[in-house]
Amino acid sequence: MTVRRDDKEPARYRPDLVIGRDELFADARAQLARGGSVLLHGPAGIGKSTVLRALAAENAGTAARVLRCSATESESHLPFLALADLFGLVLDEVAPRLPAAQRTALESALTGRGESTLQRDGLALRLAVLSTLRALSAEGPVLVVADDLQWLDPASAELLGFAARRLGDSPVQMLCAVRTDGEEYDRHLRACPPDTLAVRLGPFSRTQVSALLDHRGYTTLSRSTVRDIHRTSGGNPLFALELGRALAESPTRPRPGEPLPVPTSLRALVLSRLEMLSDAARRTLLVASAGARPTLALLHAAGRDDAEAEIAQAASLGLLITDPEDPALRFTHPLISAALYAEAPAHERRAAHTALSTAASDPIERARHLALAATGPDPEVAARLAEAAAMARDRGAPSVAASLGLLAARHTPADGTPAPDERRLQAAEDAITAGEVDLARDIAREVLTRATVPAERVRAWMVVIEAAGQALGEVDAVFPQVLADAGDDPRLLALVHYQLAWREVVVNGDFAKSRQEAAHAAELAARGGDRRTELMALAFQSSTETLMGHPDAPATIRRALQEPQDPDVASHHNGAAMSRFRWLLMSDQLPEARTAITALLREARRRGMVESEVHFSRLLADTELRFGHCGRALDLAGESLRLARDSGIGESASAMLASVAEASGGDVERAMALARESADHAEVDGDQLYLSLALAALGYAQLVSGDAQAAVHSLRRVRELEQGMGITDPARGRWQGDLAEALVRIGEPGEAQELINTTRVHALRLNRASVLAVLDRAEALVRAARGEHQAAIAQLTSAQERLAKLGYGLEEARAAFARARLRSRGPGPAGYDEAARLFRRCRALPWLRQVDEAVASGPAEADPVPAATPAALDGLASMERQVAALVMEGATNREIAGRLFISVKTVEATLTRVYRKLGIRSRVDIVRLAAGRRAP
């Protein structure tokens, strides 16, 4: 069919609704903008038609004519059908402009009169299609949109290909989509112009599947269910949506360890080939679908004596992939395995699991099959499953442990020991470790509906609180209930007060109160003999003391590291080892900090501790940034952010660090977007702790982008937040140097100097050497603004040398860059080479661009001398002279207002009059005028 410019696609095809295809969408858009053509290819259901429609809608406005066809398999045998779709509505318009032979051949092909064929009218038809496209493009650009190219009738495909190869400079573009299903797409390029860009659509990530399901309204699915949907669908959007729909509409969810139910709409797609299998081969495949990692040896052990022949039959039908070098058997798509299992009768499934319960070599796998073969409570089966869960936990597979624990609870008799709910709570705690917070919360809430024993209730409440993550404000109502359940038991109270310590710092931003709660929790835990909670509380107490700049911090860290230790705490992101790492990092012991956090990350991965892995990846990225290894930091920060988004854990913290990494070594616009995302998360969670860090990241990104005014706005808010929380250690956020630099850029050197002086007091008290060097770098800029260039250069040289000695590569490069800028104002070479070399070594691309811009602009000109003479200061009114005099002393507007007993607004209005009278623009110019008056 033909669509004119004013007949555009409806708004539902807006490109911003194409989920998870940003990069390839950008590539295709750029290709079309250049006048080229695009071929989208990939398997069924992967989203080709969605992307095709979005691109077509976006480009329809620039085309004078849009020609469309969409073939189907059932019509692919009808010759010239696609040609009729494309040209049917324009035939009357174009026919008079075609030579008679071409017109006759084309009319015959499109109308069916005259029985035109390629064999008889081949050349005339080919030339007619070419001439038609050229005639239409003479009136303006033509866009040909063809979906499902694989079903195009062969005659139409041949004619389009002939014309496409000969269009030359004619403004005709093709936008096509073709299903490949593992086939090569090259042959379909024959129907497209030579410059066609082939774009493959791959499977969605788990995050993209989650976004797609949310967009379609399936928001009640837990993260663990989304994970199973992603695995079963293989990342195919269509399959994921159908699975999500079926689960959202189903009143019951699958049992733990079972594959997802496959809806009828999908079974038809994958089960047709199964009908060609023999009954024996089908049962063999059922056993393979039930196994975790099926092999021929496993199938033989499970009693499938003719497995080789039956597997070969399945492989010939495209159901299985076999590799002589790999004993594992793989289904060509996970959905085939799930559909096969879902289609099998219950007794056949149990038979498969019974066979595998003895055939599997792994004890965890045997226990799982034993449970799925059983039909009711069985103490022996429950015990076997509990043992398997403990084994999985020790192997670093907490997600598997949680699944096995739920199976153990299901098969535990109501009066069993341990009780079913005790096993459910252990499963919930394993789910927390694995990052499956939705599952953990659901289990705990279910237990709370019937639990009466205080220890069980408090344990369940702890899971609910842990599942809230940084959004502790959302579970405020829980604390009175859990305190009531804890009674006067010191062990239970220790758990509650440990969480209250977190609440004080995250929700209320009160570090002093948080420290008190943590110390109280440690004391209660010691009294109750709970060493694990005691260690966690001591670790948290030491962290708050470190951030507060409290003198007891080192001693508390030593207490938290004393034996006996708990292996779970030792590798926990809130454990004592983490507190020691933070102390090392803030004390400028970068090599030792890197060694410590690398070991923690390795252990968290080994133990399957997802939340800890998220945070340790982020903190290793932070450490690498301080070294100046921006490329490595970008990779680690991206890894942390992907894992955080997949698990829903630590998203604010990971987005914050990813922002800093992007601003240092990547894309500054993306850095600002990530910082705002992090701040939004923290605002929603009511998390002041990470809100201040997110705003510090935003301020840094704004400074790097050149927007000093915005940076000042963001970083002033950070200052207010940290003052309110009682954070005095400047090594925590390291934003003070950035704020001082931004203040100088906007003409507020007095406020910058005040900030430097205040921060320096704390940095000297805590011996924060790198912070002191950064403050000196910022103070040099203040001096330069006041005309003290030689002193500023000397201070920058010293700061650079100290930062280099401490190992802060990026900060060293920034000092070299600032020095080069100052030196470029005077005689001699600009000296940007060293700064460029240092930034290049760091792979600090945004900073390198700034160096390039500085070099391209040539030697920096000194700031313009004010039009007024120094004597003009004497001509000011009394109040104006007083304000100007205080500006010369470096006082801020707020300080001037206080000393003169006027409002800040009056100070600002007075300064505006001073600027106008003297013909100047900033406070810096007042200082220069004063310096001129004092000169001999």
VONUDREN-727156 format. One record per residue (C-alpha): residue in one letter; x, y, z. Coordinates in steps of 0.02 Angstrom, whole numbers, padded with zeros to 5 digits, always signed. Layout:
AXYZ;...
END
This chain:
M+00000+00000+00000;T+00052+00181-00023;V+00053+00310+00116;R+00072+00494+00074;R+00161+00617+00187;D+00003+00671+00274;D-00049+00492+00313;K+00077+00453+00449;E+00082+00307+00570;P-00013+00332+00734;A+00075+00399+00888;R+00089+00227+00967;Y+00240+00193+00857;R+00343+00334+00932;P+00528+00283+00938;D+00539+00321+01123;L+00427+00170+01152;V+00555+00053+01075;I+00627-00024+01232;G+00804-00088+01244;R+00860-00044+01067;D+00941+00126+01092;E+01108+00088+01011;L+01045-00004+00857;F+00902+00121+00840;A+01032+00260+00836;D+01134+00167+00704;A+00982+00137+00594;R+00923+00316+00616;A+01094+00383+00566;Q+01098+00270+00412;L+00926+00329+00356;A+00974+00511+00389;R+01121+00488+00270;G+01001+00428+00135;G+01046+00245+00155;S+00940+00090+00178;V+00920-00028+00326;L+00885-00215+00341;L+00831-00273+00515;H+00854-00458+00545;G+00835-00581+00688;P+00727-00726+00749;A+00538-00726+00766;G+00472-00619+00907;I+00633-00522+00932;G+00549-00354+00896;K+00593-00320+00714;S+00419-00259+00668;T+00413-00142+00819;V+00578-00061+00772;L+00527-00057+00589;R+00365+00035+00627;A+00454+00159+00741;L+00587+00198+00612;A+00458+00212+00474;A+00352+00332+00578;E+00504+00438+00616;N+00558+00449+00434;A+00387+00464+00355;G+00390+00651+00380;T+00543+00676+00269;A+00481+00564+00128;A+00367+00626-00009;R+00302+00449-00029;V+00300+00295+00082;L+00269+00127-00003;R+00229-00020+00109;C+00210-00208+00098;S+00199-00343+00230;A+00199-00522+00170;T+00133-00679+00255;E+00184-00860+00238;S+00013-00914+00174;E+00021-00788+00030;S+00203-00811-00020;H+00156-00924-00166;L+00055-00786-00253;P+00166-00700-00383;F+00181-00510-00383;L+00075-00490-00225;A+00205-00383-00136;L+00225-00281-00295;A+00039-00250-00297;D+00045-00190-00115;L+00184-00069-00156;F+00125+00002-00322;G-00061-00035-00328;L-00117+00139-00275;V+00009+00232-00383;L-00011+00134-00545;D-00135+00255-00623;E-00022+00401-00577;V+00140+00325-00644;A+00080+00220-00791;P+00068+00365-00917;R+00252+00402-00889;L+00310+00225-00929;P+00357+00158-01101;A+00215+00056-01177;A+00300-00114-01154;Q+00342-00077-00973;R+00168-00009-00937;T+00084-00162-01011;A+00196-00283-00915;L+00172-00192-00750;E-00017-00175-00770;S-00029-00358-00812;A+00073-00408-00659;L-00022-00297-00538;T-00198-00333-00600;G-00179-00515-00647;R-00242-00483-00822;G-00137-00552-00962;E-00048-00683-00856;S+00117-00591-00850;T+00267-00696-00795;L+00450-00660-00761;Q+00498-00787-00893;R+00396-00702-01029;D+00402-00518-00978;G+00560-00521-00873;L+00655-00372-00943;A+00501-00262-00966;L+00442-00296-00788;R+00613-00264-00714;L+00631-00100-00805;A+00451-00052-00760;V+00485-00069-00573;L+00646+00031-00591;S+00560+00166-00693;T+00415+00176-00570;L+00531+00206-00423;R+00629+00336-00521;A+00470+00426-00574;L+00405+00433-00395;S+00574+00491-00326;A+00580+00632-00453;E+00442+00715-00350;G+00534+00689-00184;P+00614+00555-00075;V+00533+00383-00075;L+00537+00264+00073;V+00499+00079+00039;V+00449-00013+00198;A+00443-00203+00184;D+00409-00314+00336;D+00434-00504+00341;L+00545-00502+00188;Q+00566-00691+00203;W+00384-00714+00148;L+00398-00600-00004;D+00344-00694-00158;P+00499-00738-00261;A+00443-00635-00412;S+00422-00475-00311;A+00586-00504-00219;E+00678-00526-00385;L+00602-00367-00460;L+00638-00261-00306;G+00817-00324-00301;F+00844-00283-00485;A+00781-00105-00460;A+00872-00078-00294;R+01040-00119-00372;R+01014+00011-00510;L+00935+00160-00424;G+01099+00254-00414;D+01074+00431-00348;S+00885+00421-00351;P+00819+00466-00175;V+00743+00296-00141;Q+00774+00211+00027;M+00721+00040+00087;L+00679-00006+00265;C+00655-00194+00279;A+00640-00328+00411;V+00673-00513+00389;R+00662-00665+00502;T+00824-00762+00500;D+00808-00893+00640;G+00994-00927+00634;E+01001-00919+00444;E+01116-00801+00352;Y+01034-00637+00307;D+01150-00603+00159;R+01032-00677+00029;H+00896-00555+00081;L+01014-00409+00047;R+00990-00447-00139;A+00820-00363-00126;C+00899-00205-00053;P+01014-00066-00119;P+01202-00095-00110;D+01226+00030+00032;T+01104-00060+00148;L+01154-00072+00331;A+01111-00242+00407;V+01060-00225+00589;R+01039-00381+00695;L+00915-00376+00838;G+00978-00483+00981;P+00894-00543+01141;F+00847-00425+01281;S+00945-00417+01443;R+00854-00454+01605;T+00839-00267+01639;Q+00761-00238+01468;V+00638-00381+01492;S+00589-00304+01659;A+00562-00134+01577;L+00458-00213+01439;L+00347-00305+01563;D+00325-00147+01667;H+00280-00049+01510;R+00145-00175+01468;G+00072-00165+01643;Y+00141-00326+01719;T+00209-00234+01870;T+00160-00361+02003;L+00288-00490+01947;S+00431-00512+02070;R+00611-00491+02016;S+00642-00677+02038;T+00495-00713+01922;V+00562-00587+01796;R+00728-00677+01806;D+00642-00842+01765;I+00545-00760+01622;H+00707-00692+01550;R+00791-00862+01562;T+00644-00957+01488;S+00612-00832+01348;G+00795-00822+01304;G+00774-00633+01303;N+00647-00640+01162;P+00525-00494+01191;L+00373-00582+01118;F+00403-00740+01218;A+00436-00638+01376;L+00273-00541+01356;E+00171-00699+01331;L+00251-00782+01482;G+00223-00624+01585;R+00042-00615+01531;A+00012-00797+01577;L+00093-00779+01748;A+00003-00615+01786;E-00165-00695+01744;S-00130-00860+01834;P-00199-00878+02012;T-00055-00993+02060;R+00132-00982+02030;P+00244-01130+01986;R+00320-01230+02128;P+00502-01194+02173;G+00619-01283+02053;E+00487-01307+01918;P+00496-01224+01746;L+00374-01085+01709;P+00205-01131+01635;V+00205-01099+01448;P+00044-01023+01379;T-00045-01102+01232;S+00001-00955+01121;L+00184-01004+01135;R+00167-01191+01140;A+00104-01188+00961;L+00264-01100+00908;V+00380-01230+00979;L+00285-01394+00995;S+00240-01426+00813;R+00407-01510+00781;L+00386-01618+00936;E+00241-01706+00852;M+00365-01782+00730;L+00460-01869+00873;S+00430-02049+00923;D+00352-02075+01095;A+00516-02143+01161;A+00614-01993+01096;R+00486-01875+01173;R+00507-01958+01344;T+00695-01945+01327;L+00681-01760+01289;L+00567-01740+01441;V+00704-01812+01552;A+00828-01693+01469;S+00712-01545+01500;A+00697-01591+01684;G+00887-01603+01706;A+00993-01454+01752;R+01133-01500+01631;P+01081-01651+01529;T+01211-01763+01448;L+01202-01931+01359;A+01282-02012+01511;L+01147-01940+01624;L+01008-01998+01508;H+01082-02174+01506;A+01092-02173+01696;A+00910-02118+01701;G+00860-02273+01601;R+00853-02202+01425;D+00946-02343+01338;D+00924-02279+01159;A+00969-02100+01202;E+01095-02079+01059;A+00970-02117+00922;E+00830-02018+01005;I+00942-01867+01031;A+01000-01877+00850;Q+00818-01877+00794;A+00782-01722+00901;A+00937-01635+00834;S+00885-01669+00654;L+00719-01583+00690;G+00809-01430+00758;L+00757-01459+00939;L+00929-01491+01012;I+01106-01431+00982;T+01244-01560+01002;D+01431-01530+01000;P+01557-01674+00989;E+01675-01575+01101;D+01542-01533+01231;P+01448-01675+01318;A+01306-01559+01372;L+01146-01562+01270;R+01065-01394+01237;F+00890-01356+01175;T+00894-01235+01028;H+00788-01118+01133;P+00748-01125+01320;L+00563-01111+01278;I+00566-01281+01194;S+00622-01361+01356;A+00493-01266+01458;A+00351-01304+01336;L+00396-01488+01329;Y+00394-01499+01519;A+00231-01399+01532;E+00146-01511+01403;A+00193-01674+01490;P+00066-01756+01607;A+00105-01742+01793;H+00141-01927+01813;E+00269-01922+01672;R+00356-01772+01752;R+00366-01863+01919;A+00435-02016+01832;A+00571-01910+01751;H+00618-01832+01917;T+00617-02002+02003;A+00740-02068+01874;L+00852-01915+01891;S+00849-01921+02082;T+00964-02073+02072;A+01049-02037+01905;A+01114-01861+01942;S+01292-01857+02010;D+01273-01696+02109;P+01190-01716+02281;I+01102-01547+02265;E+01028-01598+02098;R+00976-01768+02167;A+00886-01685+02313;R+00794-01566+02197;H+00730-01709+02088;L+00682-01808+02242;A+00573-01664+02300;L+00491-01639+02130;A+00452-01824+02121;A+00369-01824+02293;T+00185-01779+02314;G+00167-01729+02497;P+00254-01698+02664;D+00400-01816+02692;P+00526-01788+02835;E+00665-01882+02745;V+00643-01783+02584;A+00636-01621+02685;A+00798-01665+02776;R+00886-01708+02613;L+00831-01541+02540;A+00888-01443+02693;E+01059-01526+02680;A+01066-01483+02495;A+01018-01302+02533;A+01161-01290+02660;M+01279-01363+02530;A+01222-01237+02399;R+01245-01097+02526;D+01424-01153+02559;R+01458-01164+02372;G+01408-00982+02350;A+01240-01015+02270;P+01115-00931+02388;S+00981-00922+02254;V+00986-01111+02236;A+00987-01125+02425;A+00830-01019+02436;S+00740-01127+02308;L+00791-01287+02396;G+00743-01214+02565;L+00568-01177+02503;L+00554-01355+02438;A+00614-01418+02607;A+00479-01315+02695;R+00347-01382+02576;H+00392-01562+02619;T+00414-01532+02806;P+00267-01596+02911;A+00176-01462+03010;D+00242-01533+03175;G+00417-01564+03106;T+00581-01508+03184;P+00638-01386+03126;A+00467-01315+03085;P+00416-01272+02906;D+00420-01085+02943;E+00595-01094+03013;R+00651-01168+02848;R+00554-01035+02754;L+00643-00898+02851;Q+00812-00975+02809;A+00758-00976+02627;A+00708-00792+02642;E+00880-00748+02713;D+00962-00843+02571;A+00854-00746+02449;I+00913-00582+02527;T+01094-00637+02503;A+01057-00682+02322;G+00978-00512+02290;E+00802-00582+02268;V+00723-00457+02387;D+00546-00475+02321;L+00546-00662+02353;A+00622-00636+02526;R+00492-00505+02573;D+00348-00616+02514;I+00411-00764+02616;A+00433-00658+02773;R+00262-00578+02757;E+00183-00750+02738;V+00271-00814+02895;L+00215-00661+02994;T+00032-00701+02958;R+00043-00854+03072;A+00204-00846+03175;T+00183-00825+03364;V+00358-00865+03428;P+00451-00698+03459;A+00615-00759+03384;E+00527-00810+03222;R+00431-00647+03213;V+00585-00539+03241;R+00682-00641+03114;A+00543-00615+02987;W+00535-00429+03024;M+00723-00418+02995;V+00698-00490+02821;V+00562-00361+02786;I+00677-00221+02842;E+00827-00289+02744;A+00718-00305+02589;A+00678-00119+02600;G+00860-00079+02562;Q+00893+00108+02572;A+00706+00146+02576;L+00697+00122+02764;G+00570+00261+02778;E+00445+00145+02695;V+00454+00022+02841;D+00449+00149+02983;A+00290+00070+03050;V+00381-00096+03071;F+00497-00039+03211;P+00368-00020+03352;Q+00299-00192+03308;V+00467-00277+03305;L+00520-00194+03468;A+00363-00262+03548;D+00399-00436+03478;A+00580-00429+03542;G+00525-00396+03721;D+00677-00393+03837;D+00779-00527+03747;P+00951-00448+03717;R+00985-00555+03562;L+00823-00498+03479;L+00842-00318+03537;A+01018-00313+03464;L+00947-00353+03293;V+00818-00214+03309;H+00939-00081+03370;Y+01062-00124+03231;Q+00925-00083+03105;L+00878+00073+03203;A+01058+00131+03185;W+01038+00119+02996;R+00871+00208+03005;E+00946+00356+03100;V+01079+00387+02969;V+00978+00347+02812;V+00809+00424+02856;N+00853+00556+02985;G+01032+00594+02933;D+01086+00592+03116;F+01259+00515+03129;A+01277+00547+03315;K+01114+00456+03356;S+01158+00319+03233;R+01325+00291+03319;Q+01237+00276+03487;E+01113+00148+03419;A+01254+00045+03340;A+01354+00045+03503;H+01198-00007+03600;A+01164-00148+03474;A+01343-00211+03495;E+01325-00210+03685;L+01158-00304+03677;A+01227-00433+03555;A+01379-00465+03666;R+01264-00489+03816;G+01156-00610+03717;G+01303-00707+03644;D+01263-00659+03464;R+01437-00631+03393;R+01377-00603+03215;T+01263-00457+03261;E+01397-00388+03378;L+01522-00384+03235;M+01399-00303+03115;A+01354-00170+03244;L+01537-00133+03283;A+01574-00119+03097;F+01432+00004+03073;Q+01484+00103+03227;S+01660+00119+03157;S+01591+00177+02989;T+01488+00315+03067;E+01636+00368+03173;T+01747+00374+03019;L+01626+00486+02925;M+01602+00596+03077;G+01789+00615+03098;H+01769+00541+03273;P+01934+00501+03361;D+01871+00329+03417;A+01854+00263+03239;P+02022+00169+03230;A+01994+00087+03398;T+01817+00031+03351;I+01882-00043+03188;R+02010-00143+03287;R+01873-00208+03402;A+01769-00259+03251;L+01917-00354+03178;Q+01956-00453+03338;E+01931-00641+03342;P+01822-00738+03338;Q+01759-00681+03169;D+01607-00736+03070;P+01640-00782+02887;D+01476-00703+02830;V+01518-00539+02915;A+01698-00542+02852;S+01640-00533+02671;H+01484-00427+02699;H+01473-00252+02625;N+01431-00185+02797;G+01561-00290+02889;A+01722-00243+02978;A+01832-00277+02826;M+01728-00150+02732;S+01753-00024+02873;R+01940-00053+02864;F+01937-00026+02676;R+01844+00138+02697;W+01972+00195+02825;L+02116+00150+02709;L+02036+00242+02564;M+02000+00399+02664;S+02175+00394+02738;D+02254+00398+02562;Q+02322+00221+02573;L+02266+00181+02396;P+02368+00022+02359;E+02314-00057+02523;A+02133-00005+02492;R+02134-00081+02318;T+02204-00246+02385;A+02071-00250+02521;I+01921-00213+02410;T+01981-00332+02272;A+01988-00474+02398;L+01815-00430+02463;L+01742-00427+02287;R+01819-00595+02247;E+01746-00672+02404;A+01574-00596+02376;R+01569-00670+02201;R+01625-00839+02266;R+01488-00839+02396;G+01353-00773+02279;M+01323-00619+02386;V+01240-00509+02256;E+01215-00352+02360;S+01394-00357+02421;E+01455-00384+02243;V+01358-00229+02186;H+01440-00121+02319;F+01614-00195+02307;S+01617-00172+02117;R+01567+00009+02143;L+01699+00038+02277;L+01836-00041+02173;A+01784+00077+02034;D+01798+00222+02157;T+01973+00165+02206;E+02027+00151+02024;L+01960+00327+01992;R+02070+00395+02130;F+02219+00313+02048;G+02164+00397+01887;H+02120+00236+01796;C+01963+00305+01715;G+01938+00166+01587;R+01947+00029+01718;A+01833+00129+01832;L+01705+00150+01692;D+01699-00038+01664;L+01681-00079+01848;A+01551+00057+01878;G+01451-00004+01728;E+01459-00182+01792;S+01399-00127+01964;L+01257-00026+01889;R+01198-00169+01777;L+01196-00289+01924;A+01109-00160+02034;R+00972-00133+01906;D+00951-00320+01877;S+00934-00355+02063;G+00852-00192+02117;I+00988-00170+02249;G+01100-00018+02273;E+01039+00073+02118;S+01065+00247+02190;A+01243+00211+02246;S+01291+00126+02084;A+01216+00263+01975;M+01308+00392+02079;L+01479+00312+02053;A+01441+00277+01870;S+01407+00464+01853;V+01577+00510+01926;A+01662+00383+01812;E+01572+00451+01659;A+01615+00631+01702;S+01797+00582+01725;G+01822+00465+01578;G+01665+00451+01473;D+01513+00554+01425;V+01475+00708+01531;E+01292+00717+01476;R+01268+00537+01529;A+01357+00578+01692;M+01231+00714+01732;A+01085+00600+01687;L+01153+00462+01800;A+01182+00584+01943;R+01003+00647+01929;E+00941+00467+01924;S+01040+00430+02081;A+00973+00585+02168;D+00794+00540+02117;H+00815+00365+02190;A+00884+00436+02351;E+00745+00566+02363;V+00611+00433+02338;D+00695+00320+02467;G+00714+00465+02589;D+00900+00424+02594;Q+00998+00580+02643;L+01162+00485+02648;Y+01163+00444+02463;L+01070+00602+02414;S+01221+00704+02466;L+01337+00590+02367;A+01224+00597+02214;L+01220+00787+02219;A+01409+00791+02239;A+01422+00684+02081;L+01302+00801+01991;G+01402+00953+02044;Y+01564+00874+01982;A+01485+00830+01814;Q+01417+01007+01797;L+01589+01078+01834;V+01669+00965+01702;S+01534+01019+01578;G+01579+01202+01607;D+01419+01251+01701;A+01499+01324+01857;Q+01339+01409+01915;A+01243+01244+01915;A+01390+01158+02002;V+01385+01288+02141;H+01198+01262+02164;S+01217+01073+02180;L+01371+01075+02291;R+01303+01208+02409;R+01159+01089+02443;V+01285+00949+02478;R+01368+01064+02606;E+01201+01095+02691;L+01157+00909+02696;E+01325+00855+02768;Q+01322+00993+02898;G+01149+00934+02949;M+01207+00753+02962;G+01362+00796+03062;I+01486+00734+02931;T+01650+00825+02958;D+01776+00715+02868;P+01809+00798+02699;A+01879+00635+02630;R+01703+00561+02627;G+01634+00651+02475;R+01785+00755+02420;W+01672+00889+02346;Q+01746+01040+02433;G+01882+01072+02304;D+01755+01065+02163;L+01641+01189+02251;A+01785+01308+02284;E+01839+01299+02101;A+01661+01330+02041;L+01643+01477+02160;V+01799+01557+02088;R+01731+01534+01913;I+01571+01629+01954;G+01665+01771+02040;E+01646+01720+02223;P+01828+01696+02280;G+01785+01755+02456;E+01660+01616+02484;A+01783+01494+02405;Q+01920+01547+02526;E+01802+01531+02675;L+01758+01353+02621;I+01941+01310+02599;N+01986+01377+02771;T+01845+01282+02857;T+01883+01119+02767;R+02069+01134+02797;V+02041+01133+02986;H+01958+00962+02978;A+02080+00894+02848;L+02229+00943+02958;R+02148+00867+03113;L+02118+00701+03022;N+02279+00705+02920;R+02191+00696+02752;A+02343+00732+02642;S+02258+00719+02473;V+02115+00831+02528;L+02242+00961+02586;A+02328+00955+02416;V+02162+00976+02325;L+02119+01123+02439;D+02286+01202+02394;R+02244+01179+02210;A+02080+01270+02238;E+02162+01405+02343;A+02284+01438+02202;L+02136+01479+02091;V+02074+01602+02223;R+02245+01684+02225;A+02248+01693+02037;A+02077+01777+02039;R+02152+01908+02154;G+02298+01938+02038;E+02429+01837+02136;H+02485+01735+01986;Q+02661+01687+02038;A+02604+01631+02210;A+02461+01534+02129;I+02579+01444+02009;A+02696+01398+02151;Q+02551+01330+02254;L+02487+01229+02106;T+02660+01156+02076;S+02669+01099+02257;A+02493+01027+02253;Q+02530+00931+02093;E+02688+00855+02163;R+02601+00799+02323;L+02454+00724+02229;A+02574+00629+02115;K+02666+00560+02266;L+02503+00502+02345;G+02451+00415+02182;Y+02300+00524+02139;G+02327+00526+01950;L+02172+00623+01897;E+02191+00755+02033;E+02373+00774+01984;A+02321+00802+01803;R+02192+00933+01855;A+02327+01028+01950;A+02440+01023+01797;F+02298+01087+01689;A+02260+01231+01809;R+02445+01277+01811;A+02453+01275+01622;R+02304+01390+01612;L+02384+01515+01729;R+02552+01508+01641;S+02466+01539+01474;R+02420+01714+01537;G+02601+01768+01548;P+02751+01761+01431;G+02821+01594+01370;P+02740+01433+01308;A+02570+01384+01370;G+02633+01216+01434;Y+02477+01112+01403;D+02581+00960+01348;E+02605+00895+01524;A+02420+00910+01568;A+02372+00823+01405;R+02496+00683+01440;L+02431+00657+01616;F+02248+00660+01563;R+02288+00540+01420;R+02372+00422+01543;C+02213+00426+01647;R+02103+00407+01492;A+02009+00559+01558;L+01923+00601+01394;P+01812+00746+01453;W+01964+00831+01529;L+02067+00798+01373;R+01933+00887+01272;Q+01951+01037+01386;V+02139+01037+01354;D+02109+01029+01166;E+01990+01177+01177;A+02116+01276+01279;V+02254+01240+01154;A+02141+01282+01006;S+02092+01449+01081;G+02274+01503+01093;P+02357+01594+01239;A+02229+01648+01366;E+02202+01833+01376;A+02210+01916+01544;D+02043+01966+01612;P+01995+02140+01547;V+02054+02283+01653;P+01906+02376+01726;A+01860+02534+01634;A+01862+02633+01795;T+02021+02695+01879;P+02068+02647+02058;A+02021+02823+02113;A+01841+02789+02059;L+01818+02690+02219;D+01823+02853+02316;G+01673+02917+02219;L+01556+02783+02288;A+01422+02819+02416;S+01459+02775+02598;M+01366+02609+02600;E+01438+02563+02431;R+01616+02597+02493;Q+01589+02490+02648;V+01523+02345+02545;A+01666+02361+02421;A+01794+02366+02562;L+01727+02204+02635;V+01729+02124+02462;M+01914+02170+02453;E+01940+02076+02616;G+01863+01921+02537;A+01699+01925+02634;T+01547+01835+02564;N+01380+01921+02538;R+01312+01837+02694;E+01460+01894+02798;I+01444+02072+02732;A+01260+02073+02777;G+01299+02016+02954;R+01437+02141+02984;L+01339+02289+02915;F+01172+02234+02991;I+01083+02232+02823;S+01000+02095+02721;V+01088+01989+02592;K+00971+02060+02459;T+01028+02236+02507;V+01209+02181+02486;E+01170+02110+02314;A+01079+02269+02260;T+01222+02377+02324;L+01350+02274+02229;T+01247+02291+02071;R+01254+02482+02090;V+01443+02472+02121;Y+01469+02371+01964;R+01366+02494+01862;K+01454+02649+01930;L+01629+02576+01905;G+01593+02493+01737;I+01646+02322+01800;R+01565+02150+01805;S+01619+02054+01959;R+01693+02054+02134;V+01860+02007+02060;D+01865+02174+01968;I+01840+02266+02134;V+01991+02175+02204;R+02094+02222+02051;L+02046+02405+02067;A+02096+02403+02249;A+02263+02323+02205;G+02292+02460+02076;R+02260+02595+02206;R+02388+02516+02325;A+02521+02497+02191;P+02666+02626+02202;
END
